[in-house]
């Protein structure tokens, strides 16, 4: 009984905090009589954005978007920490795929036209974790490679072994300094 009261108390507090969020509909009553006066979750306002406008808004927010020429994901059993490797040469590309990832490289690499970024998240306690790049854009004198991480669902069956999720992206060559940034966005399948 105490745990139910605690859950309701936590839920009540979260809902009260969410009622003050911008972009919510405050015209409806805040309390639901059927639930004994527990606050209703706010109803978000939805604005339609045409695809052409979405690109323009994103570019205004973060700068010029870059094209991702290829993206590969995987999970290894290495015991490494978080790391980022930038690949600028064809020999490095070939060696990295063959020796480190133990796979044949999936695409040709022209060092005059391409660069690649490899992100390894570090050790995770089980399988079910993944990483993918969601955006590449210019910000000042930097090329930002933004990524997200997926964690396994609580009800998901996963490998019971330490794993290290990784992603490799092939990008057009640029002289900008490459940096990575974890996105706060949710993983969309």
Phi, psi and omega in degrees: 000320179297322181292325178294317178297320180295317179298314179297321179296315178297316179299315179302315180296317179295318180294321177297318179296321181289334180297335182269004183288141176293153178084010179256156181276111181260004182283338181274156178300145182278341184246146177254109182301326182295337181258019176072032177085013177286134182299143175281150174293142181294148177265116182289146173276136181246127177246132179284135176234125178290149181307320180296323178290325182299316179297315181298316179297319179295319180292324177295324184286315190237352181107191186289125178287148176246155180276135172267116183280334179193150180214130180230141183238159174186184177216132180243175180252025178288161181254029185282168175266177175303135176205156177233132177238129176257134184241123182242342184247152181296322179294319179296316178303309181298310182298317182299314180293313185288314187271316185274310182271352178055046178218161172283138181298136187278348183212156174289150182233117177255108186296346175275341183241342188237158166214159180226154177230128178248127178241125177242123187287340187099176188292135174242152189289339182213180169285182178095351177270150178207165178220144173212152177274130183252341183198145173227124184208160176274139175218104185066233179260025182238152170256114184266125175254109185261131184230161174231156178244137173256135174254153180293147175292153180300329182265008184275135173282129183224160175297133179265069180207154175293133179228161178229100179291144179217161174216144176235130176239139176258127186231159171296145181294139176214158177269359180292151175289131182268128175230155177247153180213131176283129180276150175271002182289157177275150179287125176249125181286000000 
